[in-house]
Amino acid sequence: MKKKWLLPIFASFMFFTGMGVHDAKAATVADITNTAKSYIGVPYQYGGTDIKTGIDCSAYTQIVFSKLGISLQRTSSSQYQQGTSIAKAQLKSGDLVFFNTSGSGVSHVGIYIGDNNFISATTSSGVKIDKLNDPYYWGSRYVGAKRVANFSEGEVKDAEIDFSVYASRGEVALKLAKQLKLDTSNTNSSFPDITPSSKYAGAAEALKKIGVFTGDENGKFNPGSPMTRGQLSKVLVEAFHLKQQGSAVQFVDVPSVHWAYNYVSILASNKITVGKGDNTFGVNDNVTLVQLDAFIQRVAQ
């Protein structure tokens, strides 16, 4: 999704406690849900605000909305004072949902993403997806919802990828080459779309040399294109020579006939991925920078 730079007048619509709903014309439902899901797997830390070391629930919502130019207060209780109250039956993707997990009022916040699902930073599993009406926990602790922004239904096109959130093939090459400690001094790239002056030249050529990247049907590397989670699973398995550990692991969106099945199963069996928290892997989702860093960190342990 292409980041939309808003006019300075946008500042007058930024949220403060008690104010109404922002008309997020520059953001879509896909923007908010994809951005929210891009942090799945980030660990929880009470009071944490750093995605590398851990975040709490309100820091998570604050970070996600800030990516779309929308300001939220720091705590769940103060975020509950923002926006407009929404009935449970009227929830839309992007609404904030609040819970009483402490017994003393609002203490947890998440983001509704449709189909009775919400995503939040949980103390037990970090950022993950849960059912809003879960009878064993969340259902009985639900307090209410607030709409702090209206998101359009527009679709995100491949040409509109926001590379401040998503990982390009070039960025994947740079991070892999660094982790593998490859010699990247040869910048005379054999890929026709990478010049010797490109910052990706050395990394792309080094990875080609060890057989990780071979180029598309035209031999191009496409450094400015996104990479799907399925494609990354193949790259990681081949780059780090990973093998299946124990029985195969299957996600509902990666059947055994899928081309990426073996690669995804190998990642899961090596505890490099647990999927998206809803029994799917997100095989066709574009890899985020956060996910890329998490995958590489886990595979290197």
C-alpha positions as CSV (number, residue, x, y, z in Angstrom):
1,M,0.0,0.0,0.0
2,K,1.4,3.3,-1.0
3,K,1.8,5.8,1.9
4,K,-0.4,8.8,1.4
5,W,1.2,12.0,2.5
6,L,-1.5,14.2,3.9
7,L,-1.7,18.0,3.6
8,P,-0.7,20.1,6.6
9,I,-4.3,20.8,7.3
10,F,-4.5,17.1,8.4
11,A,-2.9,18.2,11.7
12,S,-6.1,19.9,12.7
13,F,-7.9,16.6,12.6
14,M,-5.4,14.7,14.9
15,F,-7.1,13.1,17.8
16,F,-7.1,14.3,21.4
17,T,-9.0,12.9,24.3
18,G,-12.8,13.1,23.9
19,M,-12.8,14.3,20.3
20,G,-14.7,12.6,17.5
21,V,-14.1,10.4,14.5
22,H,-11.4,11.2,12.0
23,D,-12.3,10.8,8.4
24,A,-9.3,8.7,7.3
25,K,-9.7,9.3,3.6
26,A,-6.2,8.3,2.9
27,A,-6.5,4.9,4.6
28,T,-8.5,1.9,3.7
29,V,-9.8,-1.1,5.7
30,A,-7.0,-3.1,4.1
31,D,-4.5,-0.5,5.3
32,I,-5.6,-0.8,9.0
33,T,-6.0,-4.6,9.0
34,N,-2.7,-5.3,7.1
35,T,-0.8,-2.9,9.3
36,A,-2.3,-4.5,12.4
37,K,-1.5,-8.0,11.3
38,S,2.1,-7.0,10.3
39,Y,3.0,-7.1,14.0
40,I,1.7,-10.6,14.8
41,G,4.3,-12.4,16.8
42,V,5.8,-9.2,18.4
43,P,6.3,-10.1,22.1
44,Y,4.5,-8.5,25.0
45,Q,6.1,-6.4,27.6
46,Y,4.3,-4.5,30.3
47,G,4.8,-0.8,29.6
48,G,6.8,-1.7,26.5
49,T,6.8,0.6,23.5
50,D,9.6,-1.0,21.4
51,I,8.5,-3.7,18.8
52,K,12.0,-5.3,19.1
53,T,11.9,-5.8,22.9
54,G,8.1,-5.9,23.5
55,I,5.0,-3.8,23.6
56,D,1.9,-3.6,25.7
57,C,-1.7,-3.5,24.3
58,S,-2.1,0.3,24.1
59,A,1.4,0.8,22.7
60,Y,0.5,-1.7,20.0
61,T,-2.7,0.2,19.0
62,Q,-0.9,3.5,19.2
63,I,1.8,2.3,16.9
64,V,-0.6,0.8,14.3
65,F,-2.7,3.9,14.1
66,S,0.3,6.2,14.0
67,K,1.4,4.4,10.8
68,L,-1.8,5.7,9.2
69,G,-1.3,9.2,10.6
70,I,-3.8,8.9,13.5
71,S,-2.9,9.8,17.1
72,L,-4.0,7.7,20.0
73,Q,-3.4,8.4,23.7
74,R,-0.9,6.1,25.5
75,T,-3.0,4.0,27.8
76,S,-6.1,1.8,27.1
77,S,-8.2,3.8,29.6
78,S,-7.3,7.1,27.9
79,Q,-7.9,5.6,24.4
80,Y,-11.4,4.6,25.7
81,Q,-12.1,8.3,26.0
82,Q,-11.4,8.9,22.3
83,G,-13.6,8.6,19.3
84,T,-17.3,7.7,19.3
85,S,-19.0,4.8,21.1
86,I,-20.0,1.9,18.8
87,A,-22.5,-0.8,19.5
88,K,-21.1,-4.3,19.3
89,A,-23.5,-5.2,16.4
90,Q,-22.2,-2.2,14.5
91,L,-18.5,-2.9,14.7
92,K,-16.3,-2.3,11.6
93,S,-12.7,-3.2,10.9
94,G,-10.5,-0.6,12.5
95,D,-12.7,0.0,15.6
96,L,-11.0,-0.2,18.9
97,V,-12.4,-2.8,21.3
98,F,-11.9,-2.6,25.0
99,F,-11.9,-5.2,27.9
100,N,-11.8,-5.3,31.6
101,T,-9.1,-7.9,32.4
102,S,-8.1,-6.6,35.8
103,G,-11.5,-6.3,37.5
104,S,-11.1,-2.6,37.9
105,G,-12.3,-1.0,34.6
106,V,-10.8,-0.8,31.1
107,S,-7.4,-2.5,31.1
108,H,-7.0,-4.0,27.6
109,V,-7.5,-2.7,24.0
110,G,-7.4,-4.3,20.6
111,I,-8.3,-3.6,17.0
112,Y,-11.4,-5.2,15.5
113,I,-10.6,-6.8,12.1
114,G,-13.9,-8.3,11.1
115,D,-15.7,-11.7,11.3
116,N,-15.8,-11.5,15.1
117,N,-12.0,-11.3,15.2
118,F,-9.8,-8.7,16.9
119,I,-6.0,-8.4,17.2
120,S,-4.1,-7.2,20.3
121,A,-0.9,-7.5,22.3
122,T,-1.6,-10.3,24.8
123,T,0.4,-11.0,27.9
124,S,0.5,-14.7,27.0
125,S,1.4,-14.8,23.3
126,G,2.3,-11.2,22.2
127,V,0.4,-9.8,19.3
128,K,-2.2,-12.3,18.1
129,I,-5.7,-12.7,16.8
130,D,-8.6,-13.7,19.1
131,K,-12.3,-14.1,18.9
132,L,-14.3,-11.2,20.3
133,N,-17.0,-13.5,21.8
134,D,-14.6,-16.1,23.1
135,P,-16.7,-17.7,25.9
136,Y,-13.7,-18.7,27.9
137,Y,-12.1,-15.3,28.3
138,W,-12.6,-12.3,26.1
139,G,-16.4,-12.6,25.7
140,S,-17.1,-12.0,29.4
141,R,-14.6,-9.2,29.7
142,Y,-15.8,-7.1,26.8
143,V,-16.5,-3.5,27.8
144,G,-17.2,-1.6,24.6
145,A,-15.9,-0.2,21.4
146,K,-14.8,3.2,20.0
147,R,-14.5,4.4,16.4
148,V,-11.7,6.8,16.1
149,A,-11.5,6.7,12.3
150,N,-13.5,5.9,9.3
151,F,-11.7,3.7,6.8
152,S,-12.7,3.4,3.2
153,E,-13.4,0.0,1.5
154,G,-10.9,0.7,-1.3
155,E,-8.6,-2.2,-2.3
156,V,-4.8,-2.0,-2.0
157,K,-3.0,-2.7,-5.3
158,D,0.5,-4.2,-5.6
159,A,1.7,-0.9,-7.1
160,E,0.8,0.8,-3.8
161,I,2.9,-1.1,-1.4
162,D,4.2,0.9,1.5
163,F,7.8,-0.2,1.9
164,S,8.1,1.5,5.3
165,V,5.9,-1.4,6.4
166,Y,6.5,-4.1,3.9
167,A,9.8,-5.8,2.9
168,S,11.0,-5.4,-0.7
169,R,13.0,-8.2,-2.4
170,G,16.0,-5.9,-2.2
171,E,15.6,-5.5,1.5
172,V,15.3,-9.2,2.0
173,A,18.5,-9.7,0.1
174,L,20.4,-7.1,2.3
175,K,19.2,-8.7,5.6
176,L,19.9,-12.2,4.5
177,A,23.3,-11.5,3.1
178,K,24.2,-9.7,6.4
179,Q,22.9,-12.6,8.6
180,L,24.7,-15.2,6.5
181,K,27.9,-13.1,6.5
182,L,28.2,-13.4,2.7
183,D,30.9,-11.6,0.7
184,T,29.0,-8.8,-1.0
185,S,32.0,-7.1,-2.6
186,N,31.1,-8.2,-6.1
187,T,28.7,-5.6,-7.3
188,N,28.9,-6.5,-11.0
189,S,25.4,-7.9,-10.9
190,S,24.3,-10.5,-13.4
191,F,20.7,-9.4,-12.9
192,P,19.7,-7.0,-15.8
193,D,17.6,-4.8,-13.5
194,I,20.4,-4.2,-10.9
195,T,23.2,-1.8,-11.7
196,P,26.6,-2.0,-10.0
197,S,25.8,1.2,-8.2
198,S,22.6,-0.2,-6.6
199,K,22.8,-0.8,-2.9
200,Y,21.3,-4.3,-3.5
201,A,23.9,-5.3,-6.1
202,G,26.4,-7.1,-3.8
203,A,23.8,-8.9,-1.7
204,A,21.7,-10.0,-4.7
205,E,24.8,-11.4,-6.5
206,A,26.0,-13.1,-3.4
207,L,22.7,-14.8,-2.8
208,K,22.5,-15.8,-6.4
209,K,25.9,-17.4,-6.1
210,I,24.7,-19.8,-3.4
211,G,21.4,-20.5,-5.3
212,V,18.9,-18.6,-3.1
213,F,17.8,-16.2,-5.8
214,T,17.8,-17.1,-9.5
215,G,15.6,-14.3,-11.0
216,D,12.3,-14.4,-12.8
217,E,11.5,-15.7,-16.2
218,N,13.4,-12.7,-17.7
219,G,16.3,-13.1,-15.3
220,K,15.4,-10.0,-13.3
221,F,15.7,-9.7,-9.6
222,N,12.9,-7.1,-9.1
223,P,14.5,-5.5,-6.0
224,G,11.6,-3.0,-5.7
225,S,8.8,-5.7,-5.6
226,P,7.3,-7.1,-2.4
227,M,7.7,-10.7,-1.4
228,T,5.0,-13.0,-0.1
229,R,5.2,-15.0,3.1
230,G,5.1,-18.2,0.9
231,Q,8.1,-17.0,-1.2
232,L,10.0,-16.0,1.9
233,S,9.5,-19.5,3.4
234,K,11.2,-21.0,0.4
235,V,14.1,-18.4,0.6
236,L,14.7,-19.0,4.3
237,V,14.6,-22.8,4.0
238,E,17.2,-22.8,1.1
239,A,19.3,-20.0,2.6
240,F,19.7,-21.7,6.0
241,H,19.5,-25.3,4.7
242,L,16.6,-26.0,7.1
243,K,15.2,-29.5,7.4
244,Q,11.8,-30.9,8.6
245,Q,11.8,-31.5,12.4
246,G,9.2,-34.1,13.3
247,S,5.8,-34.4,11.6
248,A,4.6,-32.0,9.0
249,V,2.8,-28.9,10.1
250,Q,-0.2,-27.7,8.1
251,F,-2.1,-24.5,7.9
252,V,-5.6,-24.3,6.4
253,D,-4.5,-21.9,3.6
254,V,-1.5,-24.1,2.7
255,P,-2.8,-27.5,1.7
256,S,-0.4,-30.3,0.9
257,V,-0.8,-29.7,-2.8
258,H,0.4,-26.1,-2.5
259,W,3.8,-25.3,-3.9
260,A,4.9,-23.8,-0.6
261,Y,3.6,-26.5,1.6
262,N,7.0,-28.2,2.4
263,Y,8.7,-24.9,2.9
264,V,6.1,-23.6,5.3
265,S,5.9,-26.9,7.2
266,I,9.7,-26.8,7.6
267,L,9.6,-23.3,9.0
268,A,6.8,-24.2,11.4
269,S,8.5,-27.5,12.5
270,N,11.6,-25.4,13.3
271,K,9.5,-23.0,15.4
272,I,10.3,-20.1,13.1
273,T,6.6,-19.4,12.6
274,V,3.4,-20.2,14.3
275,G,1.2,-18.7,11.6
276,K,-1.1,-15.8,12.0
277,G,-2.9,-17.0,15.1
278,D,-6.1,-18.2,13.3
279,N,-4.7,-21.5,11.9
280,T,-3.6,-19.7,8.7
281,F,-0.1,-18.9,7.5
282,G,-1.0,-16.0,5.3
283,V,0.9,-17.6,2.4
284,N,-0.1,-14.9,-0.1
285,D,0.3,-12.0,2.2
286,N,3.2,-9.6,1.6
287,V,6.0,-10.0,4.2
288,T,6.3,-7.0,6.5
289,L,9.7,-5.7,7.8
290,V,8.7,-6.7,11.3
291,Q,7.9,-10.3,10.2
292,L,11.1,-10.4,8.2
293,D,13.2,-9.4,11.2
294,A,11.4,-11.9,13.4
295,F,11.9,-14.8,11.0
296,I,15.6,-14.1,10.6
297,Q,16.1,-13.7,14.3
298,R,14.4,-17.0,15.0
299,V,16.2,-18.9,12.3
300,A,19.5,-17.6,13.6
301,Q,19.0,-18.8,17.2
